[in-house]
């Protein structure tokens, strides 16, 4: 605690702008602290300018192929048959084939005939 009191004795607190010594510090410090409003205006202009240039060059590319892990075996398989699967969206289609008879065989799961005739 004693160190804090000696710091305050050697470096007094400036409570008002009138107490601030405008000639203290090096040239950069004097430039920044003696021209506070100008520095804020320069920072705002720089922020708006850089933000404008960044926003006008922003390109959104949400490509599905670039977002999936292409080294995975199941993704490689998907990419191999991608042309055959186009248009399915997020749907999974299951094809059931009977080797003897037709789709109206009572051994098929209930509703399989109705599901196979739609979509």
C-alpha positions in Angstrom: 0.0 0.0 0.0 2.9 2.3 0.6 4.0 2.1 -3.0 0.6 3.4 -4.2 0.9 6.5 -2.0 4.4 7.3 -3.3 3.2 6.9 -6.9 0.5 9.5 -6.3 3.0 11.8 -4.8 5.3 11.6 -7.8 2.6 11.5 -10.4 -0.3 13.7 -9.3 -3.8 13.0 -10.7 -5.0 15.6 -13.2 -8.7 16.1 -12.3 -9.6 18.9 -14.8 -8.4 19.8 -18.3 -7.2 23.1 -17.0 -4.6 21.3 -14.8 -3.3 19.3 -17.8 0.2 20.4 -18.9 -0.1 20.7 -22.6 3.7 20.7 -23.0 4.3 17.4 -21.2 5.2 14.2 -23.0 6.9 13.5 -26.3 5.7 14.9 -29.7 3.4 12.0 -30.4 1.7 12.2 -27.0 1.3 16.0 -27.4 -0.2 15.5 -30.8 -2.7 12.9 -29.6 -3.7 14.4 -26.2 -3.7 18.1 -27.3 -6.0 17.3 -30.3 -8.5 14.8 -28.9 -11.4 15.9 -31.0 -9.4 15.8 -34.2 -8.1 12.3 -33.3 -11.6 11.0 -32.7 -12.7 12.5 -36.1 -9.7 10.9 -37.9 -10.5 7.5 -36.3 -14.2 7.8 -37.3 -13.3 8.7 -40.8 -10.8 5.9 -41.1 -13.3 3.4 -39.7 -16.0 4.4 -42.1 -13.7 4.4 -45.1 -12.2 1.0 -44.3 -15.6 -0.4 -43.5 -17.0 0.9 -46.8 -14.2 -0.7 -48.8 -14.5 -4.0 -46.9 -18.3 -4.1 -47.3 -18.2 -3.4 -51.0 -15.7 -6.1 -51.7 -17.5 -8.7 -49.5 -18.5 -11.8 -51.5 -20.7 -14.4 -50.0 -20.1 -17.9 -51.4 -21.9 -20.6 -49.5 -20.9 -23.4 -51.9 -22.0 -26.8 -50.6 -19.0 -28.5 -52.1 -16.5 -26.2 -50.4 -18.1 -26.7 -46.9 -18.1 -30.6 -46.8 -15.1 -32.6 -45.8 -14.0 -33.9 -49.2 -11.5 -36.4 -47.8 -14.1 -38.5 -46.1 -15.0 -41.8 -48.0 -18.8 -41.2 -47.8 -18.4 -37.7 -49.2 -16.2 -39.1 -52.0 -18.9 -41.6 -52.8 -21.5 -38.8 -52.8 -19.4 -36.7 -55.1 -19.0 -39.7 -57.5 -22.8 -40.1 -57.8 -23.6 -36.4 -57.4 -25.2 -36.1 -60.9 -27.5 -39.1 -60.2 -28.6 -37.6 -56.9 -29.2 -34.1 -58.1 -32.7 -32.8 -57.4 -33.3 -34.9 -54.3 -32.5 -32.1 -51.9 -32.5 -33.3 -48.3 -34.7 -36.3 -49.1 -33.6 -39.9 -48.8 -35.3 -42.3 -51.2 -35.4 -46.0 -50.5 -36.3 -48.4 -53.3 -37.8 -51.7 -52.5 -37.8 -54.4 -55.2 -39.7 -57.7 -55.1 -38.2 -60.5 -57.0 -41.4 -62.5 -57.2 -44.9 -61.0 -57.5 -45.7 -57.3 -57.4 -45.6 -54.5 -54.9 -49.0 -55.4 -53.5 -47.5 -58.5 -51.8 -48.9 -58.8 -48.3 -45.4 -59.6 -47.0 -44.2 -56.0 -47.8 -44.4 -53.5 -44.9 -47.7 -51.8 -44.6 -48.0 -48.7 -46.7 -44.9 -49.5 -48.8 -47.0 -49.6 -51.9 -48.5 -46.2 -51.2 -45.1 -44.7 -50.5 -43.5 -46.2 -53.6 -46.1 -44.8 -55.9 -45.8 -41.2 -54.6 -42.7 -39.1 -55.3 
